[in-house]
Amino acid sequence: MKYVLLICDDETVSQSMAEIAADPTYQAYGVEMDRRGARVVGGARLRPVADATTVRVRDGETLVSDGPFAETKDFVGGIDILECADLDEAIAIAARHPYASRGCVEVRPVWE
């Protein structure tokens, strides 16, 4: 079954890609994924919220605004798409994600 992990954190303290690559916590997370046999089948780190564009359609009119969709300190900074056995395993994997201890990781099943 596929699940999306929405990786949320405070953008003002988010690590750079180089810091993430060198962080032993991320390396341990990768080892845990391998141990479980879970597969990351997609994902990406997202650009900062300052680069976001929000689109809404109201009464047939397309409204476009700069910035994020919500006023919040935490932002969705990236996604991982997992293929794993069930929700329990997806939750266990999310709990091991390094951002779960600083921000949060939202788990959502994918419609298939």
ROSE-4610 file (N, C-alpha, C; in Angstrom, 1 decimal, always signed):
// ROSE-4610
residu = [M/M/M/K/K/K/Y/Y/Y/V/V/V/L/L/L/L/L/L/I/I/I/C/C/C/D/D/D/D/D/D/E/E/E/T/T/T/V/V/V/S/S/S/Q/Q/Q/S/S/S/M/M/M/A/A/A/E/E/E/I/I/I/A/A/A/A/A/A/D/D/D/P/P/P/T/T/T/Y/Y/Y/Q/Q/Q/A/A/A/Y/Y/Y/G/G/G/V/V/V/E/E/E/M/M/M/D/D/D/R/R/R/R/R/R/G/G/G/A/A/A/R/R/R/V/V/V/V/V/V/G/G/G/G/G/G/A/A/A/R/R/R/L/L/L/R/R/R/P/P/P/V/V/V/A/A/A/D/D/D/A/A/A/T/T/T/T/T/T/V/V/V/R/R/R/V/V/V/R/R/R/D/D/D/G/G/G/E/E/E/T/T/T/L/L/L/V/V/V/S/S/S/D/D/D/G/G/G/P/P/P/F/F/F/A/A/A/E/E/E/T/T/T/K/K/K/D/D/D/F/F/F/V/V/V/G/G/G/G/G/G/I/I/I/D/D/D/I/I/I/L/L/L/E/E/E/C/C/C/A/A/A/D/D/D/L/L/L/D/D/D/E/E/E/A/A/A/I/I/I/A/A/A/I/I/I/A/A/A/A/A/A/R/R/R/H/H/H/P/P/P/Y/Y/Y/A/A/A/S/S/S/R/R/R/G/G/G/C/C/C/V/V/V/E/E/E/V/V/V/R/R/R/P/P/P/V/V/V/W/W/W/E/E/E]
num = [1/1/1/2/2/2/3/3/3/4/4/4/5/5/5/6/6/6/7/7/7/8/8/8/9/9/9/10/10/10/11/11/11/12/12/12/13/13/13/14/14/14/15/15/15/16/16/16/17/17/17/18/18/18/19/19/19/20/20/20/21/21/21/22/22/22/23/23/23/24/24/24/25/25/25/26/26/26/27/27/27/28/28/28/29/29/29/30/30/30/31/31/31/32/32/32/33/33/33/34/34/34/35/35/35/36/36/36/37/37/37/38/38/38/39/39/39/40/40/40/41/41/41/42/42/42/43/43/43/44/44/44/45/45/45/46/46/46/47/47/47/48/48/48/49/49/49/50/50/50/51/51/51/52/52/52/53/53/53/54/54/54/55/55/55/56/56/56/57/57/57/58/58/58/59/59/59/60/60/60/61/61/61/62/62/62/63/63/63/64/64/64/65/65/65/66/66/66/67/67/67/68/68/68/69/69/69/70/70/70/71/71/71/72/72/72/73/73/73/74/74/74/75/75/75/76/76/76/77/77/77/78/78/78/79/79/79/80/80/80/81/81/81/82/82/82/83/83/83/84/84/84/85/85/85/86/86/86/87/87/87/88/88/88/89/89/89/90/90/90/91/91/91/92/92/92/93/93/93/94/94/94/95/95/95/96/96/96/97/97/97/98/98/98/99/99/99/100/100/100/101/101/101/102/102/102/103/103/103/104/104/104/105/105/105/106/106/106/107/107/107/108/108/108/109/109/109/110/110/110/111/111/111/112/112/112]
x = [+0.8/+0.0/+0.9/+0.4/+1.2/+0.7/+1.7/+1.4/+2.3/+1.8/+2.6/+2.9/+4.2/+4.6/+4.8/+4.0/+4.1/+5.1/+6.3/+7.3/+7.2/+6.9/+6.6/+7.6/+8.0/+9.1/+8.9/+9.7/+9.8/+10.8/+10.4/+11.3/+12.5/+12.4/+13.5/+14.6/+14.4/+15.5/+15.8/+15.2/+15.4/+16.8/+17.3/+18.6/+18.8/+20.0/+20.3/+20.4/+20.4/+20.6/+21.9/+23.0/+24.3/+24.3/+23.6/+23.5/+22.7/+21.6/+20.8/+21.6/+22.4/+23.2/+24.3/+24.8/+25.8/+25.3/+24.0/+23.4/+23.2/+23.9/+23.8/+22.4/+21.5/+20.1/+19.4/+19.7/+19.2/+19.7/+21.0/+21.7/+21.0/+20.8/+20.1/+18.7/+18.0/+16.7/+16.7/+17.7/+17.8/+18.1/+18.9/+19.2/+17.9/+17.1/+15.9/+14.9/+14.8/+14.0/+14.4/+15.7/+16.2/+15.9/+16.1/+15.8/+14.4/+13.5/+12.0/+11.6/+12.4/+12.1/+11.1/+10.9/+9.9/+10.6/+9.9/+10.4/+9.9/+10.8/+10.4/+10.3/+9.0/+8.8/+8.7/+8.8/+8.8/+9.0/+9.2/+9.3/+10.2/+10.2/+11.0/+11.0/+12.1/+12.1/+11.6/+10.8/+10.1/+10.9/+10.7/+11.3/+10.6/+11.2/+10.6/+9.2/+8.4/+7.0/+7.0/+8.1/+8.1/+8.0/+8.3/+8.2/+6.9/+6.0/+4.7/+3.7/+2.8/+1.7/+0.5/-0.6/-1.8/-2.9/-3.6/-4.7/-6.0/-7.0/-8.3/-9.3/-10.4/-11.4/-12.7/-13.2/-14.4/-15.4/-16.6/-17.6/-17.1/-16.3/-15.8/-14.6/-14.1/-13.0/-11.8/-10.7/-9.4/-8.7/-8.4/-7.7/-6.3/-5.3/-3.9/-3.3/-2.6/-1.9/-0.6/+0.4/+1.7/+1.7/+2.6/+2.8/+2.0/+2.1/+1.5/+0.0/-0.6/-2.0/-2.5/-1.6/-2.1/-1.0/-1.5/-0.6/-0.1/+1.1/+1.6/+3.1/+3.6/+5.1/+5.6/+4.9/+5.3/+4.8/+5.6/+5.3/+5.6/+4.9/+5.2/+6.5/+7.6/+8.9/+9.3/+8.5/+8.8/+7.9/+7.9/+7.1/+7.9/+7.6/+8.1/+6.8/+6.9/+5.9/+6.4/+5.8/+6.3/+5.4/+6.0/+5.2/+5.6/+4.6/+4.8/+3.6/+3.7/+2.7/+1.3/+1.3/+0.0/+0.3/-0.8/-0.7/+0.2/+0.2/+1.0/+2.5/+2.9/+4.3/+4.6/+3.6/+3.8/+4.0/+3.3/+3.4/+4.7/+5.1/+6.4/+7.6/+7.5/+8.5/+8.5/+7.3/+7.1/+7.7/+7.5/+8.1/+9.6/+10.2/+11.7/+12.2/+11.4/+11.9/+12.5/+13.6/+14.3/+13.4/+12.6/+11.7/+10.6/+10.3/+9.2/+9.6/+10.9/+11.4/+11.5/+11.4/+11.5/+10.2/+9.6/+8.4/+7.3/+6.8/+5.8/+5.8/+5.3/+5.2/+3.8/+3.0/+1.6/+1.6/+0.9/+0.8/-0.6/-0.6/-1.8/-1.8/-2.8/-2.9/-3.1/-2.6/-2.8/-3.9/-4.8/-5.9/-5.3/-5.6/-5.1/-6.3]
y = [-1.2/+0.0/+1.2/+2.3/+3.5/+4.6/+5.3/+6.4/+7.5/+8.7/+10.0/+10.5/+10.8/+11.4/+12.9/+13.8/+15.2/+15.7/+16.1/+16.5/+17.9/+18.2/+19.6/+20.1/+21.3/+21.9/+23.4/+24.0/+25.5/+25.9/+26.6/+26.9/+27.7/+28.5/+29.4/+28.6/+27.3/+26.5/+25.2/+25.2/+24.0/+23.8/+22.5/+22.2/+22.4/+22.7/+22.7/+21.2/+21.1/+19.7/+19.1/+19.9/+19.4/+18.9/+19.7/+19.3/+18.0/+17.9/+16.7/+15.5/+15.6/+14.5/+14.1/+15.0/+14.6/+14.2/+14.4/+14.1/+12.6/+12.2/+10.7/+10.2/+11.1/+10.8/+10.4/+11.1/+10.7/+9.4/+9.2/+8.0/+6.8/+7.0/+5.9/+5.6/+6.7/+6.6/+5.7/+6.0/+5.2/+3.7/+3.4/+2.1/+1.4/+2.1/+1.6/+1.2/+2.1/+1.9/+0.6/+0.4/-0.8/-2.0/-1.9/-3.1/-3.5/-2.6/-2.9/-3.4/-3.1/-3.4/-2.5/-1.4/-0.3/+0.4/+0.8/+1.5/+2.9/+3.9/+5.2/+5.2/+5.4/+5.3/+6.7/+7.7/+9.1/+10.0/+11.3/+12.3/+13.4/+14.5/+15.7/+16.6/+17.4/+18.5/+19.7/+20.5/+21.6/+22.9/+23.8/+25.2/+25.9/+27.0/+27.7/+28.2/+28.5/+29.0/+30.3/+31.1/+32.4/+32.1/+30.9/+30.6/+30.0/+29.8/+29.2/+30.1/+29.5/+30.1/+29.3/+30.0/+29.3/+29.7/+28.6/+28.8/+28.3/+29.2/+28.9/+29.3/+28.6/+28.9/+29.2/+30.4/+30.8/+31.4/+30.9/+31.3/+31.4/+30.4/+30.4/+31.2/+32.0/+32.9/+32.2/+32.2/+31.7/+32.8/+32.5/+33.5/+33.0/+33.7/+33.3/+34.3/+33.7/+34.6/+34.0/+34.9/+34.5/+33.9/+33.0/+32.5/+31.2/+30.8/+29.5/+29.6/+28.5/+28.4/+28.7/+28.7/+28.9/+29.7/+30.5/+31.2/+30.3/+29.8/+28.9/+28.9/+28.6/+28.5/+27.3/+26.2/+24.9/+24.9/+24.4/+24.3/+22.9/+22.6/+21.3/+21.5/+20.9/+21.2/+20.1/+19.0/+17.9/+16.8/+15.8/+14.6/+13.4/+12.3/+11.0/+10.1/+9.4/+8.4/+7.1/+6.4/+5.0/+3.9/+2.8/+1.6/+0.7/+0.4/-0.5/-1.3/-2.2/-3.2/-2.6/-1.6/-1.1/+0.2/+0.7/+2.0/+1.9/+0.8/+0.7/+0.8/+0.2/+0.3/+1.7/+2.4/+3.8/+4.7/+4.5/+5.3/+5.0/+3.7/+3.4/+4.1/+4.1/+4.8/+6.3/+6.9/+8.3/+8.7/+7.8/+8.1/+8.1/+7.4/+7.3/+8.5/+9.2/+10.3/+11.4/+11.9/+12.9/+14.1/+14.5/+15.7/+15.5/+14.2/+13.9/+14.4/+14.5/+15.0/+16.5/+17.2/+18.7/+19.4/+18.8/+19.3/+18.3/+17.9/+16.8/+16.1/+14.9/+14.1/+13.6/+14.1/+13.7/+12.5/+11.5/+10.2/+10.2/+10.1/+9.9/+8.8/+7.9/+6.9/+7.5/+6.8/+7.3/+6.5/+7.2/+6.6/+5.8/+4.5/+3.7/+3.0]
z = [+0.0/+0.0/+0.0/-0.6/-0.7/+0.3/+0.9/+1.8/+1.5/+1.7/+1.5/+2.9/+3.2/+4.4/+4.0/+4.7/+4.5/+5.6/+5.2/+6.1/+6.4/+7.7/+8.1/+9.1/+9.0/+9.9/+9.9/+10.8/+10.8/+9.8/+8.8/+7.7/+8.1/+9.2/+9.6/+10.2/+10.6/+11.2/+10.3/+9.2/+8.3/+7.9/+7.8/+7.4/+5.9/+5.5/+4.0/+3.5/+2.2/+1.7/+2.1/+2.1/+2.5/+4.0/+4.8/+6.2/+6.4/+5.6/+5.7/+5.2/+4.1/+3.6/+4.6/+5.5/+6.4/+7.8/+8.0/+9.3/+9.6/+10.7/+11.0/+11.2/+11.7/+11.9/+10.6/+9.5/+8.2/+7.7/+7.9/+7.5/+8.2/+9.5/+10.3/+9.8/+9.4/+8.8/+7.6/+6.7/+5.5/+5.8/+6.8/+7.2/+7.7/+8.5/+9.0/+7.8/+6.8/+5.7/+5.0/+4.8/+4.2/+5.0/+6.3/+7.2/+7.1/+7.0/+6.9/+5.5/+4.5/+3.2/+2.6/+3.3/+2.8/+1.6/+0.7/-0.5/-0.6/-0.8/-1.1/-2.6/-3.1/-4.5/-5.2/-4.4/-4.9/-3.8/-4.1/-3.1/-3.5/-2.8/-3.1/-2.0/-1.9/-1.0/-1.7/-1.0/-1.7/-1.5/-2.4/-2.2/-1.1/-0.6/+0.6/+0.2/+1.3/+1.1/+0.4/+0.4/-0.3/-1.8/-2.3/-3.7/-4.1/-3.1/-3.3/-4.0/-4.7/-5.4/-5.0/-4.5/-4.1/-5.1/-5.6/-6.6/-6.0/-6.1/-5.7/-6.8/-6.9/-7.9/-7.1/-7.2/-6.5/-7.5/-7.6/-8.5/-9.9/-10.3/-11.7/-12.0/-11.0/-11.2/-10.5/-11.2/-10.7/-10.0/-8.7/-7.8/-7.6/-7.8/-7.7/-6.7/-5.6/-4.7/-4.4/-4.1/-3.7/-2.3/-2.1/-0.7/-0.4/+0.8/+1.2/+1.4/+1.5/+1.7/+3.1/+4.1/+5.4/+6.2/+7.2/+8.0/+9.2/+9.1/+10.1/+10.2/+11.3/+11.4/+10.7/+10.9/+10.2/+8.8/+7.9/+6.5/+6.0/+4.9/+4.3/+3.4/+3.9/+3.2/+2.3/+2.3/+1.4/+1.6/+0.6/+0.7/+0.4/+1.0/+0.7/+0.3/-0.7/-1.1/-0.8/+0.1/+0.6/+0.0/-0.2/-0.4/+0.8/+1.6/+2.8/+3.0/+4.1/+4.3/+4.7/+5.6/+6.1/+6.9/+7.4/+8.1/+9.3/+10.1/+11.2/+10.8/+9.7/+9.3/+8.8/+8.1/+7.7/+8.9/+10.0/+11.2/+11.8/+11.9/+12.5/+11.7/+10.4/+9.5/+9.8/+9.8/+10.0/+11.4/+12.4/+13.7/+13.7/+12.8/+12.7/+11.9/+11.1/+10.2/+11.1/+10.7/+11.6/+11.8/+10.9/+11.2/+12.2/+12.4/+13.4/+14.8/+15.1/+16.4/+16.5/+15.3/+15.3/+14.9/+13.9/+13.3/+13.5/+12.3/+12.4/+11.0/+11.0/+9.7/+9.6/+8.7/+8.5/+7.5/+7.9/+7.1/+6.4/+5.1/+4.4/+3.4/+3.3/+2.3/+1.0/-0.1/-1.4/-2.1/-2.8/-3.5/-4.7/-4.8/-5.9/-6.5]
